[in-house]
Amino acid sequence: MSLKSYLEFINGKTSCEVELRRLLNAFNESEKWALDVVDSWGDPSKALQNSRSFDFGRFVDCTGFQNDSFSGKYCVAKFSPMRIKAKNDDSHQIWRLLSNLKSEFKSGLCIPSVCNEKELKDIGQSLTDNHSVELNFVKCYEPFTFKMLDYVLIFILLTVIFIVIFCTIGSEIINCIDAIKVLSAIWIIIGHRNDMIAQLFGYKTEQKTLWSSAMNNMILSYFNCVDTFLTCSAILVTQSFLKLFDSGKFRLLQVLILRYLRYLPILGILLMFSASSLPQFFASGPLFFIIRQRRIKCSQTWWSTLLFIQNFVHVNDSCMNYAWYLAVDLQLFLLATVFTYLLWLFGKKFLRIIFLVICSLQFCTFIKLQNKTMHPIKWYKQPQYRLAEYLVGIMFGYLMYTKNKKKLNLGKSITSACWMLSLGFLGTHIFTRSLLTYNGLFKSFIESVHLEIWTCSISWIIFACHVLKSGNILRKFLSHSFWQPLSKICLSVYLAHFKYLEITHLNQKEFNVQTLWQKISIFTTDVVISFILGLILFIENITKV
């Protein structure tokens, strides 16, 4: 089917159809302006032959095109395979390829600016009805225009940033935790960017070498940083609570309110930003429709995000998916008040109870994995599956609090063995885990306990550096004062980085598969800018708990 044959589906009753007929007639007459417009369309044949699920076309050329009454508007059409195939034969290559779709495919189109999405979908459906493909939607890019909500948000942002920048904040923290938090934040930034690249191009490397495999395994292991942050949080929370219990100044309601207010301001700012039209001011490109979808989600699910229950209420449709970590941290923080109080009350005896709770939780996880009843998203985002790692941090936090003022010597052999086991597991888990395969019971066992082993390894490093003063070069590196100011802004970096990554991701206007070294260059830029944004939005220690 040629473009000329499309004219029978366009009757010319509306201004949109008039301009479309003009475009198709000019194309059939080989007029240069029409050839340029069609040339800016995505090419499904090339994309599908290269196993790509989206062909952008040429966004910039389309949105800037003008010829007499014709003005270009960039749109994205989404196609999916039909369950019942059409009876007629698809003679054109594009329709043959689309009829063989296994999953959804999106293509960029340049159409007259007078057309709206409903008109285009009606025309498109009348066209696709004769072929074995379904048109799901047509979304069109609209230039950004300021609204009243955007002006209000800008005023609030400037006011809060001014207050935050001029706040003088003090903090008491375990030195080696600073470095671990900063390195984990950097790892998360790299991992999230790598995931965004993979959404467009897949997880591909130009050549499988030992170096590239190790680096890619390391990047893909970034999800372990969640457990690292929870471990650090548990240790610090335990130390703070035990001090409050000893001094008789613990007030449950006050502690919970301060913790809530620690997260709320910057989360609220970013939530308002996501719900407004401002993201469209910073981002334009073929992925523009994601901004619209995000804005709709924010208008529907904002309340669960601010109440920190989005990991239960809107597990799959949250406005800010990555903020689930704050919900888990706050929920585990609430449970920590119970466990630390019982530890303070009963002392070391209660450590045995905590150990039994950890074993029970992991046994339940093992059974669910073995029976294949474990929901992967709930396993990742809900506190009952993170409680065991948090309890490990509470145990080490208690030991650090009680042993820090005493001279503790485990002996060189025991200390060296613990260091070797911890670093050995961390290295194996980070660089080779995706290369190792397990089956049956052993696979379920490894999956159920590997996060606890990771948590124990991180906790040992903190304990050994802070209490035992061992580790030599590694301890000096982790305890350097350089890390402390960066550590203070880790929360704001975590919350701000994803919006920056998302906006730059949505500005992608053409396909460009990156090599490993090109990715490293992108990662470096992401880390630097994310920490700058985190510094601007610094609010983590505005309250001290």
C-alpha positions in Angstrom: 0.0 0.0 0.0 1.4 3.4 -1.0 0.7 6.8 0.5 -1.5 7.6 -2.4 -3.9 4.8 -1.4 -4.3 6.4 2.0 -6.3 9.2 0.4 -9.5 7.0 0.3 -9.5 7.1 4.2 -9.3 10.9 4.3 -12.5 12.6 3.0 -11.4 16.2 3.5 -14.3 17.3 5.7 -12.1 18.9 8.5 -9.2 21.2 8.4 -7.0 18.3 9.6 -8.1 16.1 6.7 -7.6 19.0 4.2 -4.0 19.4 5.3 -3.4 15.6 5.3 -4.7 15.3 1.8 -2.5 18.3 0.8 0.5 16.6 2.3 -0.2 13.2 0.6 -0.9 14.8 -2.8 2.3 16.9 -2.6 4.2 13.7 -1.7 2.8 11.8 -4.7 3.9 14.8 -6.8 7.4 14.5 -5.2 7.3 18.1 -3.9 10.4 18.7 -1.7 8.5 20.0 1.4 6.3 16.9 1.5 9.2 14.6 1.0 11.0 16.3 3.9 7.9 15.8 6.2 7.5 12.1 5.4 11.2 11.6 5.7 10.9 12.8 9.4 8.6 10.0 10.2 9.8 6.9 12.0 10.6 3.9 9.8 8.9 0.8 11.2 10.6 -1.5 8.7 14.1 -0.6 9.8 13.2 -0.5 13.5 11.5 -3.9 13.5 14.2 -5.5 11.5 16.7 -4.3 14.2 14.4 -5.6 17.0 13.6 -2.0 18.3 10.2 -1.3 19.8 10.3 2.4 19.1 11.5 4.5 16.1 11.6 8.2 17.0 11.8 9.6 13.6 13.2 13.2 13.5 11.6 15.1 16.3 13.4 18.4 15.8 12.9 18.5 12.0 9.2 17.9 12.5 8.4 20.4 15.2 10.3 23.2 13.4 8.8 22.5 10.0 6.8 25.2 8.2 5.5 25.5 4.6 2.7 27.9 3.8 -0.3 26.7 5.8 1.3 23.5 6.8 3.0 23.4 10.2 4.5 20.3 11.6 3.3 18.6 14.8 5.2 15.6 16.2 3.0 12.6 17.3 3.6 9.1 18.5 1.4 6.1 17.4 1.4 2.9 19.4 0.6 -0.4 17.7 0.0 -3.8 19.1 -0.7 -7.2 17.6 -4.3 -8.2 17.1 -5.5 -11.5 18.6 -7.6 -12.2 15.5 -5.7 -11.7 12.3 -7.3 -10.0 9.4 -8.3 -12.1 6.4 -6.8 -9.9 3.7 -3.1 -10.2 2.7 -0.7 -7.4 3.7 1.2 -6.8 0.5 3.3 -3.9 1.8 6.5 -4.6 3.8 5.5 -2.3 6.7 2.1 -3.9 7.2 3.6 -7.4 6.9 6.1 -6.5 9.7 3.4 -4.9 11.9 1.1 -7.9 11.4 3.9 -10.1 12.9 4.4 -8.0 16.0 5.0 -10.0 19.2 4.7 -6.9 21.5 3.8 -3.2 21.3 5.6 -0.9 18.8 5.7 2.9 18.7 6.6 5.1 15.8 7.0 8.8 15.4 4.9 10.7 12.9 4.9 14.3 11.6 1.4 15.5 10.9 -0.3 18.9 10.4 -0.5 21.0 13.6 -4.3 21.6 13.0 -4.9 17.9 13.8 -5.9 16.7 17.2 -5.3 13.3 18.7 -8.9 12.1 18.4 -9.0 12.9 14.6 -5.7 11.1 14.0 -6.8 8.0 16.0 -10.1 7.8 14.0 -8.3 8.0 10.7 -5.6 5.6 11.9 -8.2 3.1 13.1 -10.0 3.1 9.8 -6.7 2.4 8.2 -5.6 -0.4 10.6 -9.0 -2.1 10.5 -8.0 -3.7 7.2 -4.7 -5.1 8.6 -3.6 -7.5 11.4 -2.5 -4.7 13.7 -4.3 -2.6 16.3 -3.7 1.2 16.9 -3.7 1.7 20.7 -3.2 5.5 20.9 -1.9 8.6 19.1 -0.2 11.1 21.4 0.9 14.5 20.1 3.5 16.8 21.5 2.4 20.3 22.6 4.8 23.1 23.3 5.1 24.2 27.0 2.9 27.0 28.3 3.1 28.4 31.8 0.0 27.9 34.0 -0.9 29.5 37.3 0.1 26.3 39.2 3.5 26.5 37.7 4.1 30.1 38.9 2.9 29.2 42.4 5.3 26.2 42.4 8.2 28.3 41.3 7.6 30.7 44.1 7.4 27.9 46.7 10.5 26.3 45.3 12.5 29.5 45.5 11.2 30.2 49.0 12.1 26.7 50.4 15.5 26.7 48.7 16.3 30.1 50.2 15.3 28.8 53.7 17.3 25.5 53.3 20.5 27.1 52.0 20.7 29.4 55.0 20.0 26.7 57.6 22.9 25.8 59.8 22.7 22.2 60.6 24.7 19.9 63.0 25.0 16.2 62.8 26.5 13.4 64.8 27.3 10.4 62.7 29.6 7.3 62.5 32.3 8.4 60.1 32.6 5.2 58.0 28.9 5.2 57.3 29.3 8.5 55.5 31.4 6.9 52.7 29.1 3.9 52.4 26.1 6.1 52.0 27.8 8.3 49.4 29.1 5.4 47.4 25.7 3.7 47.5 24.0 6.9 46.2 26.5 7.0 43.3 25.8 3.4 42.6 22.0 4.0 42.5 22.4 6.9 40.1 24.5 4.8 37.7 22.1 1.8 38.0 19.0 3.9 37.3 20.6 5.6 34.3 21.7 2.2 33.0 18.1 0.9 33.3 16.8 3.9 31.3 19.4 3.3 28.5 18.3 -0.4 28.5 14.6 0.6 28.0 15.5 2.0 24.6 18.5 -0.1 23.5 18.5 -3.3 25.7 21.3 -4.6 27.9 23.9 -4.9 25.2 27.7 -4.7 25.2 29.9 -4.2 22.2 32.2 -7.1 23.1 32.0 -9.7 25.9 35.3 -9.4 27.7 36.2 -10.1 31.3 36.3 -6.3 32.0 33.0 -5.5 30.3 31.2 -8.4 32.0 32.5 -7.5 35.4 31.6 -3.8 35.0 28.1 -4.6 33.7 27.5 -7.1 36.5 28.6 -4.4 39.0 26.2 -1.9 37.5 23.3 -4.3 37.4 23.8 -5.2 41.1 22.9 -1.6 42.2 19.6 -2.8 43.8 21.7 -4.0 46.8 22.1 -0.4 47.7 18.6 -0.4 49.2 19.7 -2.9 51.8 22.9 -0.9 52.4 20.9 2.2 53.1 18.5 0.3 55.4 21.4 -1.2 57.3 23.0 2.2 57.8 19.6 3.7 58.8 19.0 0.8 61.3 22.4 1.3 62.9 22.0 5.1 63.3 18.4 4.8 64.5 19.4 2.2 67.1 22.2 4.4 68.4 19.9 7.4 68.6 17.1 5.6 70.4 19.4 4.0 72.9 20.8 7.4 73.8 17.3 8.8 74.2 16.2 5.8 76.4 19.3 6.2 78.6 18.6 9.9 79.1 14.9 9.4 79.6 14.1 11.9 76.8 12.4 9.4 74.4 9.0 10.7 73.2 7.5 8.4 70.6 5.1 10.9 69.0 7.8 13.6 68.7 10.3 11.1 67.2 7.8 9.9 64.6 6.8 13.5 63.6 10.4 14.6 63.3 11.2 11.6 61.1 8.1 12.3 58.9 9.1 16.0 58.6 12.6 15.0 57.6 11.2 13.5 54.4 8.1 15.5 53.7 9.4 18.9 52.4 11.6 17.8 49.6 9.2 15.0 48.7 6.3 17.4 48.6 8.3 19.8 46.3 9.2 17.1 43.8 5.6 15.8 43.9 4.3 19.2 43.0 6.9 19.5 40.3 5.7 16.1 38.8 2.1 17.1 39.0 2.6 20.4 37.3 3.4 21.2 33.7 7.0 22.2 34.5 8.6 18.9 33.4 7.4 19.7 29.9 9.3 23.0 30.1 12.6 21.0 30.6 11.9 18.0 28.3 10.8 17.7 24.7 11.2 14.7 22.5 9.5 11.5 21.2 9.0 10.3 24.8 6.9 13.3 25.7 3.8 11.2 26.4 5.5 9.8 29.5 5.3 13.2 31.1 1.6 13.3 30.5 1.1 9.8 32.0 3.2 10.8 35.0 1.1 13.9 35.6 -2.1 11.9 35.5 -0.7 9.4 38.0 0.4 12.2 40.3 -3.1 13.7 40.3 -4.5 10.4 41.3 -2.0 8.9 43.7 -0.3 11.9 45.4 -1.9 11.3 48.8 -0.4 7.8 49.2 3.0 9.2 48.4 2.7 11.9 51.1 1.4 9.4 53.6 4.3 7.0 52.8 2.0 4.1 52.0 2.4 3.9 48.2 4.2 0.5 48.6 0.9 -0.9 49.7 -1.8 1.2 48.1 -0.4 2.1 44.7 2.3 -0.5 44.2 2.3 -0.3 40.4 0.9 3.2 39.8 2.7 5.5 42.2 3.5 9.0 41.0 7.1 8.7 42.2 7.9 5.0 42.1 11.4 5.4 43.5 10.1 7.0 46.7 8.9 3.6 47.9 12.2 3.4 49.8 11.1 6.3 52.0 7.9 4.5 52.8 9.7 1.3 53.8 12.3 3.2 55.8 9.6 5.1 57.7 7.6 1.9 58.3 10.7 0.0 59.6 11.6 3.1 61.7 8.3 2.7 63.5 9.0 -1.0 64.1 12.5 -0.1 65.3 11.0 1.8 68.3 9.7 -1.5 69.6 12.8 -3.6 69.0 15.2 -1.1 70.4 13.1 -0.5 73.5 13.1 -4.2 74.2 16.8 -4.4 73.6 17.4 -1.5 76.0 15.0 -3.2 78.5 16.3 -6.8 78.3 19.9 -6.2 77.0 21.8 -9.0 75.2 19.2 -11.6 76.0 16.8 -10.0 73.5 19.4 -10.4 70.7 18.5 -14.1 70.7 14.9 -13.3 70.1 15.8 -10.9 67.2 18.0 -13.7 65.7 15.0 -16.1 65.9 12.8 -13.5 64.2 15.3 -13.1 61.4 15.5 -16.9 60.9 11.7 -17.1 60.9 11.3 -14.4 58.3 13.8 -16.0 56.0 12.2 -19.4 56.4 8.9 -17.9 55.3 10.6 -16.2 52.3 12.3 -19.5 51.4 8.9 -21.4 51.5 7.3 -18.7 49.3 10.2 -18.8 46.8 10.1 -22.6 46.7 6.3 -22.7 46.1 6.6 -19.8 43.6 4.1 -17.7 45.5 6.4 -14.7 46.1 5.2 -11.6 44.3 8.4 -9.9 43.0 7.3 -6.3 43.4 6.0 -6.9 46.9 9.2 -8.7 47.8 11.2 -5.6 46.7 9.0 -2.8 48.0 7.2 -4.0 51.2 8.6 -3.8 54.7 7.9 -7.4 55.8 10.4 -8.6 53.3 13.0 -6.0 54.4 12.6 -6.4 58.1 15.2 -9.2 58.5 17.9 -6.9 56.9 16.8 -4.0 59.2 17.0 -6.2 62.3 20.6 -7.2 61.4 21.4 -3.5 61.4 19.6 -3.1 64.8 21.7 -5.9 66.2 25.0 -4.4 65.0 23.8 -0.9 66.1 23.2 -2.3 69.7 26.6 -4.0 69.7 28.3 -0.8 68.5 26.6 1.3 71.2 27.5 -1.1 74.0 31.0 -1.9 72.9 32.2 1.4 71.5 33.4 2.8 74.9 35.1 -0.5 75.8 38.4 -1.9 74.4 37.3 -4.9 72.3 39.8 -7.2 70.8 38.5 -10.2 68.8 42.0 -11.4 67.9 43.8 -11.0 64.6 42.7 -14.4 63.2 39.0 -13.9 63.9 39.1 -10.3 62.6 41.0 -11.2 59.5 38.6 -14.1 58.8 35.6 -11.8 59.1 37.2 -9.3 56.8 37.9 -12.0 54.2 34.5 -13.4 54.4 32.8 -10.0 54.1 34.9 -8.6 51.3 34.9 -12.0 49.5 31.1 -12.2 49.5 30.6 -8.6 48.5 33.1 -9.0 45.6 31.6 -12.3 44.4 28.0 -11.0 44.7 28.8 -7.7 42.8 31.0 -8.9 40.0 29.9 -12.5 39.3 26.4 -13.1 40.6 24.6 -12.9 37.3 27.1 -15.5 35.9 26.2 -18.0 38.6 23.2 -20.2 38.2 21.4 -22.3 40.8 18.5 -24.7 40.7 15.9 -26.2 43.0 16.1 -25.9 46.8 19.6 -24.3 46.7 18.4 -21.5 44.4 15.5 -20.7 46.8 17.9 -20.9 49.8 20.4 -18.5 48.1 17.6 -16.1 47.1 16.2 -16.0 50.6 19.4 -15.4 52.5 21.8 -13.5 50.2 20.4 -10.1 51.3 21.0 -10.9 54.9 24.6 -12.0 54.1 25.0 -8.7 52.2 23.7 -6.8 55.2 25.9 -8.7 57.6 29.0 -7.9 55.4 28.2 -4.2 55.3 27.5 -4.2 59.1 30.8 -5.9 59.8 32.7 -3.3 57.8 31.1 -0.5 59.8 31.6 -2.3 63.1 35.2 -3.2 62.4 36.1 0.3 61.2 34.3 2.2 64.0 34.6 -0.1 67.1 37.6 -2.3 66.3 39.5 0.4 64.4 40.7 -2.3 62.0 40.8 -2.3 58.2 43.9 -0.1 57.8 43.8 1.6 54.4 40.1 0.8 53.8 39.2 2.2 57.2 41.1 5.4 56.5 39.4 5.7 53.2 35.9 5.2 54.5 36.5 7.4 57.6 37.9 10.4 55.8 36.2 13.7 56.6 35.7 14.2 52.8 32.6 12.0 52.9 30.7 13.8 55.7 29.4 16.8 53.8 28.4 14.6 50.8 26.7 12.1 53.2 24.5 14.9 54.6 22.9 15.5 51.2 22.4 11.8 50.3 18.6 11.8 50.9 18.1 14.9 48.7 20.4 13.4 46.1 18.4 10.2 46.0 15.1 12.1 45.7 16.4 14.7 43.1 18.5 12.4 40.9 15.6 10.4 39.4 13.8 13.6 38.2 17.0 14.8 36.6 17.6 11.4 35.0 14.0 11.2 33.8 14.1 14.6 32.2 17.3 14.0 30.3 15.9 10.6 29.3 12.8 12.2 27.9 14.9 14.6 26.0 16.3 11.7 23.9 15.5 12.5 20.3 17.3 9.8 18.4 18.7 6.3 18.9 22.3 6.1 19.8 23.5 2.8 21.3 26.3 3.6 23.8 29.4 1.6 24.4 30.6 0.9 28.0 33.0 3.8 27.9 30.3 6.2 26.5 28.1 5.0 29.4 30.8 5.8 31.9 31.0 9.3 30.5 27.2 9.7 30.9 27.3 8.2 34.4 30.0 10.7 35.5 27.9 13.6 34.4 24.8 12.2 36.0 26.6 11.8 39.4 28.0 15.3 39.4 24.8 17.0 38.4 22.7 14.9 40.8 24.9 15.9 43.8 24.7 19.6 42.7 20.9 19.3 42.7 21.1 17.5 46.0 23.1 20.4 47.5 20.6 22.9 46.2 17.7 20.9 47.6 19.5 20.0 50.8 17.1 19.3 53.5 18.1 15.9 54.9 19.4 17.0 58.3 17.0 20.0 58.8 15.7 17.9 61.7 17.9 15.6 63.8 16.7 12.2 64.9 
